[in-house]
Amino acid sequence: MRRRHFLSAGAALSGLGLLAACAPGSDGGDDGGEAPAPAADEVDTDIAALGDITLKVWDQEVRGAQNDAIEALIGSFEEKYPNVTIDRNSQSFDDLQQQTGLALSGNDVPDVLQVNNARGDMGTFVADGLLTDLTGYAEAYGWKDRFTPSVLGKMSYSSDGVTFGEGSLYGLAQTGEVCGIYYSQKKLDALGLAAPTTWDEVFSLVEAAAAADEQPIMLGNLDQWPALHVFGPLQANFVPAETIVTLGMGNSGADWTTDDNLAALTQLAEWGASGALGDSPNGLAYDDAWPLFTEGTGVLLIGGSWLGPDMEAVMGEDLRFMAPPAGADGKVATTGGTGIPFSVPSAAANPAAAAAFIDFITSDDAMAMIAENGGMPVNRTAELAPESGVNKDIYEAFDAVSTERTLLPYLDYATPTFADTAGATLQELIGGQTDAAGAAGALQEDYAGFSESS
């Protein structure tokens, strides 16, 4: 939804096969064609000397804190480079994803575009030659010194889009993300409970909230992907982190139908059947759900770090955040990663200026500006943590999980179609249209079909 959000690009690219094969930046070859990849010594970093430029930027940084940060950075960039005017097109994640395939293959291509890391998005566009290989820019601007290998790996693919986690760089992210447990301190106090320190305490808290006629967990899953932000942390209580990483990255060697995965799916189904997730979570939109939580519906909200600043604006000090309790390995493991990366389409009219813009909005100074505006920077996280409030909780959780524990991949990374498969499957599981075994079978069919053939 980013962030973090789950939506396959397959639908957007459906019917575009011939167009993509001949798209600007594609050589039309059997390998899908590689986007231009200038070497470091070919990169022009003197943006002031390029003359007057209008740089088209498409993003999904539309929520309050996200929008504030990107607007501030755009203003600073234009001040540094008065010859460059940013023409910003900001949309919701879902709207942007629906248009990305057409935009990349059309005649009015943006210079900078946020593209989800997943195989069904970035991986597909890389394979079709629609994104620029940024490796040369990374060397010219020193991105490998600024970002850790693990972060860069989440934006790297082989040129055919098959291998994820290594190869060339096709995007750069500004922010970090971690999924955890938001809670209302007032509601916990009223229930006579403390923040849970084990998953058994989470389950007991859910039961206590229900007994007190409170909705235990807020979830809006009309869009399908939000359930994966609940299931990912929950899965880590039952399944070893190493197995989840294998499943989430689409690598061979794991299996969705094992007893531990079935136990995790069973728990989610039980929460759905019991009303722990609300009366109709599948009928409630994501961006309608979290405002209801700020207004008092729900004791817990299991979701992403990006929600913190906007919810805190309403709830103040009552809002708290914690990483999930230790899981199957005895250590904390939870879903997370980077915000949605900024990429350069292969047909961008101004690739040099586009790369300079990406460098600017991911610089050390930009990290501080993102933090000042309420976002969580992917770099300098612990250093820039606020002194109090929910963002202090979030920054500390991200820093601890990303450096000392296991930051699990978003499950939509797994295959080009897994976002759609997992989203629909978990929606059916929560709604009672399938059971744990049926869900595991559907997930395994998609995962195995890809991992065993790649």
C-alpha positions as CSV (number, residue, x, y, z in Angstrom):
1,M,0.0,0.0,0.0
2,R,2.9,0.1,-0.4
3,R,2.4,0.7,1.4
4,R,2.3,-1.3,2.0
5,H,-0.5,-2.9,-0.1
6,F,-1.2,-6.0,-2.1
7,L,-2.4,-5.7,-5.7
8,S,-1.2,-7.7,-8.7
9,A,-0.2,-5.9,-11.9
10,G,-1.4,-8.8,-13.8
11,A,-4.8,-7.3,-14.4
12,A,-3.3,-4.0,-15.5
13,L,-1.1,-5.8,-18.0
14,S,-3.7,-8.2,-19.3
15,G,-4.1,-7.7,-23.0
16,L,-1.0,-5.6,-23.2
17,G,1.4,-8.4,-24.2
18,L,2.0,-7.2,-27.7
19,L,2.1,-3.6,-26.6
20,A,4.6,-4.4,-23.9
21,A,6.8,-6.4,-26.3
22,C,7.2,-3.3,-28.4
23,A,7.1,-0.7,-25.6
24,P,9.7,2.1,-25.5
25,G,12.8,0.7,-23.7
26,S,12.1,-2.9,-24.8
27,D,14.1,-4.6,-27.5
28,G,11.2,-7.0,-28.1
29,G,13.5,-10.0,-27.7
30,D,12.5,-13.3,-26.1
31,D,13.9,-12.3,-22.8
32,G,11.5,-9.3,-22.5
33,G,14.3,-6.8,-23.2
34,E,16.4,-4.9,-20.8
35,A,15.7,-1.3,-19.9
36,P,18.6,1.2,-20.5
37,A,21.4,0.7,-17.9
38,P,24.0,3.5,-18.0
39,A,27.3,2.8,-16.4
40,A,28.3,5.0,-13.5
41,D,30.7,7.1,-15.6
42,E,27.9,7.7,-18.1
43,V,25.5,9.2,-15.5
44,D,25.0,12.9,-15.8
45,T,24.6,14.3,-12.2
46,D,24.9,18.0,-13.2
47,I,21.1,18.6,-13.2
48,A,21.4,22.4,-13.2
49,A,23.1,22.2,-16.6
50,L,20.3,20.2,-18.3
51,G,18.1,23.3,-19.0
52,D,14.5,23.8,-18.1
53,I,12.8,20.5,-17.3
54,T,9.3,19.4,-16.3
55,L,9.7,16.2,-14.3
56,K,6.5,14.1,-14.1
57,V,6.3,12.3,-10.8
58,W,3.5,9.7,-10.0
59,D,3.2,8.6,-6.4
60,Q,0.8,7.3,-3.9
61,E,2.0,9.3,-0.9
62,V,-1.5,10.6,-0.3
63,R,-2.1,10.2,3.4
64,G,-1.4,13.2,5.7
65,A,2.1,12.4,7.0
66,Q,3.2,10.9,3.7
67,N,1.9,13.8,1.6
68,D,3.5,16.4,4.0
69,A,6.9,14.7,3.6
70,I,6.9,14.4,-0.2
71,E,5.5,18.0,-0.6
72,A,8.3,19.3,1.6
73,L,10.9,17.3,-0.4
74,I,9.6,18.5,-3.7
75,G,9.8,22.1,-2.6
76,S,13.4,21.7,-1.4
77,F,14.3,19.9,-4.7
78,E,12.8,22.7,-6.8
79,E,14.6,25.3,-4.7
80,K,18.0,23.5,-5.2
81,Y,17.3,23.0,-9.0
82,P,15.1,26.0,-10.1
83,N,15.4,24.7,-13.7
84,V,13.3,21.7,-12.7
85,T,9.5,21.9,-12.2
86,I,7.9,18.9,-10.6
87,D,4.5,17.9,-12.1
88,R,3.2,15.7,-9.4
89,N,0.3,13.2,-9.9
90,S,-0.7,11.7,-6.6
91,Q,-3.3,8.9,-6.4
92,S,-4.4,6.2,-4.0
93,F,-2.3,3.1,-4.2
94,D,-5.1,1.1,-5.8
95,D,-5.7,3.8,-8.4
96,L,-2.1,4.1,-9.2
97,Q,-1.6,0.4,-9.6
98,Q,-4.6,0.1,-11.9
99,Q,-3.0,2.6,-14.2
100,T,0.7,1.6,-13.9
101,G,0.7,-1.0,-16.7
102,L,-1.0,1.3,-19.2
103,A,1.2,4.3,-18.2
104,L,4.4,2.4,-18.6
105,S,3.4,1.1,-22.0
106,G,1.8,4.3,-23.3
107,N,2.9,7.5,-24.9
108,D,2.7,9.7,-21.8
109,V,5.1,8.0,-19.5
110,P,6.1,9.6,-16.1
111,D,9.7,10.2,-15.3
112,V,9.4,8.9,-11.7
113,L,6.9,6.3,-10.7
114,Q,6.3,4.4,-7.5
115,V,6.2,0.6,-8.3
116,N,5.4,-2.1,-5.7
117,N,8.3,-4.5,-5.1
118,A,6.3,-7.6,-5.7
119,R,6.8,-10.1,-8.5
120,G,3.4,-9.3,-10.0
121,D,4.4,-5.6,-10.2
122,M,8.1,-4.7,-10.3
123,G,9.1,-8.2,-11.4
124,T,6.6,-8.2,-14.3
125,F,7.6,-4.7,-15.4
126,V,11.3,-5.6,-15.3
127,A,10.7,-8.7,-17.4
128,D,8.9,-6.6,-20.0
129,G,11.7,-4.1,-20.1
130,L,9.6,-1.3,-18.8
131,L,11.8,-0.1,-15.9
132,T,15.3,1.3,-16.0
133,D,18.2,-0.6,-14.4
134,L,19.4,1.9,-11.8
135,T,22.7,0.1,-11.0
136,G,24.8,2.7,-12.7
137,Y,23.0,5.5,-10.9
138,A,23.4,3.7,-7.6
139,E,27.2,3.7,-8.1
140,A,27.3,7.3,-9.2
141,Y,25.3,8.5,-6.3
142,G,26.7,6.1,-3.7
143,W,23.4,4.4,-2.9
144,K,25.2,1.2,-1.9
145,D,26.9,3.2,0.9
146,R,23.6,4.7,2.0
147,F,21.5,1.6,2.0
148,T,22.1,-1.9,3.5
149,P,22.3,-4.9,1.1
150,S,19.2,-6.3,2.7
151,V,17.2,-3.2,1.8
152,L,18.6,-2.9,-1.7
153,G,17.8,-6.6,-2.2
154,K,14.1,-5.9,-1.8
155,M,14.2,-3.7,-4.9
156,S,16.5,-5.9,-7.0
157,Y,15.7,-8.4,-9.7
158,S,17.4,-10.3,-12.5
159,S,16.7,-8.8,-15.9
160,D,14.1,-11.5,-16.7
161,G,12.2,-10.7,-13.5
162,V,12.5,-14.3,-12.2
163,T,15.1,-14.0,-9.5
164,F,14.1,-11.6,-6.7
165,G,16.5,-10.3,-4.1
166,E,19.6,-10.1,-6.3
167,G,20.6,-8.8,-9.7
168,S,20.1,-5.2,-10.8
169,L,18.4,-2.3,-8.8
170,Y,15.1,-1.1,-10.2
171,G,13.9,1.2,-7.4
172,L,14.7,3.0,-4.2
173,A,12.6,3.5,-1.2
174,Q,12.3,6.3,1.3
175,T,10.7,4.7,4.2
176,G,10.7,1.5,6.3
177,E,7.6,-0.5,7.2
178,V,6.7,-2.9,9.9
179,C,3.4,-4.5,10.8
180,G,2.6,-4.7,14.4
181,I,-0.2,-4.3,17.0
182,Y,-1.8,-0.9,17.6
183,Y,-3.8,-0.7,20.8
184,S,-5.8,1.7,22.8
185,Q,-4.2,2.1,26.3
186,K,-7.5,3.4,27.7
187,K,-9.3,0.3,26.5
188,L,-6.7,-2.0,27.9
189,D,-6.9,-0.2,31.2
190,A,-10.7,-0.5,31.2
191,L,-10.4,-4.3,30.6
192,G,-7.8,-4.6,33.4
193,L,-5.2,-5.9,30.9
194,A,-1.6,-5.0,30.0
195,A,-0.1,-5.0,26.5
196,P,0.5,-8.7,25.6
197,T,4.0,-10.1,25.9
198,T,3.2,-13.5,24.4
199,W,0.8,-14.7,21.7
200,D,-1.2,-16.6,24.3
201,E,-1.8,-13.3,25.9
202,V,-2.9,-11.8,22.6
203,F,-5.5,-14.6,22.3
204,S,-6.6,-14.1,25.9
205,L,-6.9,-10.4,25.3
206,V,-9.1,-11.0,22.2
207,E,-11.4,-13.3,24.3
208,A,-11.6,-10.7,27.2
209,A,-12.5,-7.9,24.8
210,A,-15.2,-10.0,23.2
211,A,-16.6,-10.9,26.7
212,A,-16.7,-7.2,27.5
213,D,-18.7,-6.4,24.3
214,E,-15.8,-4.7,22.7
215,Q,-14.7,-5.5,19.1
216,P,-11.3,-7.2,19.7
217,I,-9.6,-6.4,16.4
218,M,-10.4,-3.8,13.8
219,L,-10.1,-5.0,10.2
220,G,-11.3,-3.5,6.9
221,N,-10.7,-6.2,4.3
222,L,-12.9,-5.2,1.4
223,D,-9.7,-4.5,-0.6
224,Q,-8.5,-8.1,0.2
225,W,-4.8,-7.2,0.9
226,P,-5.3,-5.9,4.5
227,A,-5.9,-9.4,5.8
228,L,-2.3,-10.3,4.8
229,H,-1.1,-7.6,7.3
230,V,-3.0,-9.5,10.0
231,F,-2.0,-13.0,8.9
232,G,1.7,-12.3,8.4
233,P,2.4,-11.5,12.0
234,L,0.0,-14.2,13.2
235,Q,1.7,-16.8,11.0
236,A,5.0,-16.2,12.7
237,N,3.5,-17.6,15.9
238,F,3.1,-21.0,14.3
239,V,5.6,-21.2,11.5
240,P,9.4,-20.7,11.7
241,A,10.6,-17.4,10.2
242,E,13.0,-19.2,7.8
243,T,10.0,-21.0,6.2
244,I,8.0,-17.8,5.9
245,V,10.9,-16.1,4.2
246,T,11.1,-19.0,1.7
247,L,7.3,-18.9,1.0
248,G,7.3,-15.1,0.8
249,M,10.2,-14.8,-1.6
250,G,8.8,-17.5,-3.9
251,N,11.8,-19.7,-3.5
252,S,11.4,-23.5,-3.6
253,G,11.7,-25.7,-0.6
254,A,8.6,-24.8,1.6
255,D,5.0,-25.9,1.7
256,W,1.8,-24.1,2.6
257,T,0.0,-27.3,3.6
258,T,2.1,-28.2,6.6
259,D,0.5,-28.6,10.0
260,D,2.0,-25.3,11.3
261,N,0.6,-23.3,8.4
262,L,-2.7,-25.0,8.8
263,A,-2.7,-24.0,12.5
264,A,-2.1,-20.3,11.5
265,L,-4.9,-20.4,8.9
266,T,-7.2,-22.1,11.4
267,Q,-6.6,-19.3,13.9
268,L,-7.5,-16.6,11.4
269,A,-10.6,-18.5,10.4
270,E,-11.6,-18.7,14.0
271,W,-11.2,-15.0,14.5
272,G,-13.4,-14.4,11.5
273,A,-16.1,-16.9,12.6
274,S,-16.2,-15.6,16.1
275,G,-16.6,-11.9,15.2
276,A,-13.2,-11.0,16.6
277,L,-12.5,-9.1,13.4
278,G,-15.9,-7.3,13.4
279,D,-19.3,-8.2,12.1
280,S,-18.4,-7.8,8.4
281,P,-14.7,-7.1,7.9
282,N,-14.8,-8.2,4.3
283,G,-17.4,-5.5,3.6
284,L,-15.4,-2.6,5.2
285,A,-12.8,-0.7,3.2
286,Y,-9.3,-0.3,4.6
287,D,-9.5,3.5,4.6
288,D,-12.8,3.4,6.5
289,A,-11.6,0.9,9.1
290,W,-8.7,2.7,10.7
291,P,-10.7,6.0,11.2
292,L,-13.3,3.9,13.0
293,F,-10.5,2.6,15.3
294,T,-9.5,6.1,16.1
295,E,-13.1,6.8,17.1
296,G,-13.3,3.9,19.5
297,T,-14.2,0.8,17.6
298,G,-11.8,-2.0,18.4
299,V,-9.2,-2.7,21.1
300,L,-6.4,-3.8,18.7
301,L,-5.6,-3.0,15.1
302,I,-2.9,-5.2,13.5
303,G,-1.5,-3.3,10.7
304,G,1.3,-1.3,9.2
305,S,3.5,1.5,10.6
306,W,2.3,4.0,8.0
307,L,-1.0,4.4,9.9
308,G,0.6,5.6,13.1
309,P,0.9,9.4,12.5
310,D,-2.7,9.8,11.2
311,M,-4.2,7.8,13.9
312,E,-2.1,9.6,16.6
313,A,-3.5,12.9,15.3
314,V,-6.9,11.7,16.6
315,M,-6.0,9.5,19.5
316,G,-3.0,11.3,20.9
317,E,-1.2,9.4,23.7
318,D,-3.9,6.8,23.9
319,L,-2.5,5.2,20.8
320,R,0.3,2.7,21.3
321,F,2.2,0.3,19.0
322,M,4.2,-2.8,19.6
323,A,6.0,-5.4,17.5
324,P,4.2,-8.8,17.8
325,P,5.3,-11.1,20.6
326,A,8.0,-13.7,19.9
327,G,6.9,-16.4,17.6
328,A,7.7,-20.0,16.7
329,D,11.5,-19.5,16.8
330,G,11.4,-17.8,20.2
331,K,12.2,-14.5,18.5
332,V,10.1,-11.7,17.2
333,A,9.3,-12.0,13.5
334,T,6.8,-9.9,11.6
335,T,5.9,-8.7,8.2
336,G,7.7,-5.5,6.9
337,G,10.2,-4.1,4.6
338,T,10.5,-0.9,2.6
339,G,8.0,1.6,1.5
340,I,7.0,1.4,-2.1
341,P,10.1,2.2,-4.2
342,F,10.5,5.0,-6.6
343,S,11.5,3.8,-10.1
344,V,12.4,5.3,-13.5
345,P,10.4,4.0,-16.4
346,S,12.6,2.9,-19.3
347,A,10.7,5.4,-21.6
348,A,11.1,8.3,-19.2
349,A,11.9,11.6,-21.0
350,N,14.3,12.8,-18.3
351,P,16.1,9.8,-16.7
352,A,19.0,11.8,-15.4
353,A,16.8,14.3,-13.6
354,A,14.6,11.5,-12.4
355,A,17.5,9.7,-10.8
356,A,18.7,12.9,-9.2
357,F,15.2,13.4,-7.8
358,I,15.2,9.9,-6.3
359,D,18.7,10.5,-4.9
360,F,17.4,13.7,-3.3
361,I,14.3,12.2,-1.7
362,T,16.3,9.3,-0.2
363,S,19.3,11.3,1.1
364,D,20.3,11.5,4.7
365,D,18.8,15.0,4.9
366,A,15.6,13.6,3.4
367,M,15.5,10.9,6.1
368,A,15.4,13.7,8.7
369,M,12.7,15.6,6.8
370,I,10.6,12.4,6.5
371,A,10.9,11.9,10.3
372,E,10.1,15.6,10.9
373,N,6.8,15.1,9.0
374,G,5.8,12.0,10.8
375,G,7.0,9.3,8.5
376,M,9.5,6.5,9.3
377,P,12.7,6.7,7.3
378,V,14.3,3.5,6.1
379,N,17.7,4.7,7.1
380,R,18.9,6.5,10.3
381,T,15.7,5.1,12.0
382,A,16.9,4.7,15.6
383,E,18.9,8.0,15.4
384,L,15.8,9.9,14.2
385,A,13.2,8.3,16.6
386,P,11.1,10.9,18.4
387,E,11.3,11.2,22.1
388,S,7.7,10.1,22.7
389,G,4.4,9.1,21.1
390,V,3.4,6.3,18.8
391,N,6.2,7.0,16.3
392,K,8.7,6.3,19.1
393,D,7.1,2.9,19.5
394,I,7.1,2.3,15.8
395,Y,10.7,3.4,15.1
396,E,12.0,1.3,18.0
397,A,10.0,-1.7,16.8
398,F,11.3,-1.4,13.2
399,D,14.9,-0.9,14.3
400,A,14.8,-3.9,16.6
401,V,13.1,-6.2,14.1
402,S,15.2,-5.1,11.1
403,T,18.5,-5.3,12.9
404,E,18.2,-8.0,15.6
405,R,15.2,-10.2,14.6
406,T,13.4,-11.1,11.5
407,L,11.7,-8.7,9.1
408,L,9.5,-11.1,7.1
409,P,8.8,-10.4,3.4
410,Y,5.3,-9.3,2.4
411,L,3.6,-12.4,1.2
412,D,2.6,-10.8,-2.1
413,Y,6.3,-11.0,-3.1
414,A,6.0,-14.8,-3.7
415,T,4.7,-15.0,-7.3
416,P,3.3,-12.8,-10.0
417,T,-0.2,-13.8,-9.1
418,F,0.1,-14.4,-5.3
419,A,-1.4,-11.0,-4.4
420,D,-4.7,-11.9,-6.0
421,T,-4.6,-15.5,-4.8
422,A,-3.7,-14.8,-1.2
423,G,-6.1,-11.7,-1.0
424,A,-9.1,-13.7,-2.3
425,T,-8.2,-16.8,-0.3
426,L,-7.9,-15.0,3.1
427,Q,-11.1,-13.1,2.4
428,E,-12.9,-16.4,1.8
429,L,-11.3,-17.9,4.9
430,I,-12.4,-15.0,7.1
431,G,-15.9,-15.1,5.6
432,G,-16.3,-18.8,6.1
433,Q,-16.4,-19.7,2.3
434,T,-13.4,-22.0,2.7
435,D,-11.6,-23.7,5.6
436,A,-7.9,-23.8,6.5
437,A,-7.2,-26.9,4.4
438,G,-8.9,-25.3,1.3
439,A,-7.0,-22.1,1.8
440,A,-3.7,-23.9,2.2
441,G,-4.3,-25.8,-0.9
442,A,-5.1,-22.7,-3.0
443,L,-2.0,-20.9,-1.6
444,Q,0.2,-24.0,-2.3
445,E,-1.0,-24.4,-5.8
446,D,0.0,-20.8,-6.7
447,Y,3.3,-20.9,-4.8
448,A,4.4,-24.3,-6.0
449,G,3.4,-23.6,-9.6
450,F,5.8,-20.7,-9.7
451,S,8.7,-21.8,-7.5
452,E,9.0,-25.2,-9.1
453,S,9.0,-23.8,-12.6
454,S,11.3,-20.9,-12.1
